[in-house]
């Protein structure tokens, strides 16, 4: 335990020598959260739809659908990759829907196609601000994670790992201390920014702060 705490303290002291980079990364994370909130729209959307017209099929439009008109049916791989949420083929005013999502999604989409005026925003599947924030955060968290792991890489370059492996210090505890330090330095500052945004500034994340913090752990 003494060695474990010593590694954490040593990492913190070394990280304090890179204050400029730390501040830059926190500014980038705060900026990504701000962009996600500003770009979040109030208009709900069912999803991205690939529309294929065949025969006498008539084109359609809906404020609740992001429609891309295609000349031929796209491969199913574009549904798997989430490029499209559904493929709709219209032939002789009949709809054929292909999707890998749930039956409830298919029913909602079919209802929007047949009778758009009966579609209510609260019944649609909308991406909330919280999911947008997590999406923006992924890239910056990965970048910061790579930066923080330089401490381990520096030990390796300086042959410190050889000395540690031959000392009474547990090598497993040494690696775990590095991993825990990186996780805490990523998780705690980001969580603090989210807390300020949601609780103090009153921004609507589309989910509770606890749910957002749990999802952040998976990022």
Secondary structure as UniProt FT lines:
FT   HELIX           2..15
FT   HELIX           16..18
FT   HELIX           19..39
FT   STRAND          47..54
FT   TURN            55..56
FT   TURN            63..64
FT   STRAND          65..70
FT   HELIX           77..80
FT   TURN            81..82
FT   STRAND          86..91
FT   TURN            92..93
FT   STRAND          94..98
FT   HELIX           103..114
FT   HELIX           116..118
FT   HELIX           121..123
FT   HELIX           129..148
FT   HELIX           150..157
FT   TURN            158..159
FT   HELIX           160..165
FT   HELIX           171..195
FT   HELIX           196..200
FT   HELIX           209..218
//
